[in-house]
Amino acid sequence: MAPPRRPGPVFRVPLLLLKGELGLRLVDVAVAVLLFWIGALLLSRTLYALKLRERPY
């Protein structure tokens, strides 16, 4: 079985494509990706603790 994919790169692509239109800097994109990654990790750990997921990230 393949290991789970990390959400960072997938989430970063739309932000990088639209950063000019949204007025974002590279730092803003990096912070958003970091917050998304942390949120996904916390959600994964919570679901694992509640026994709704087989393995955490």
Secondary structure, 3 states (H helix, E strand, C coil): CCCCCCCHHHHHHHHHHHHHHHCCCHHHHHHHHHHHHHHHHHHHHHHHHCCCCCCCC
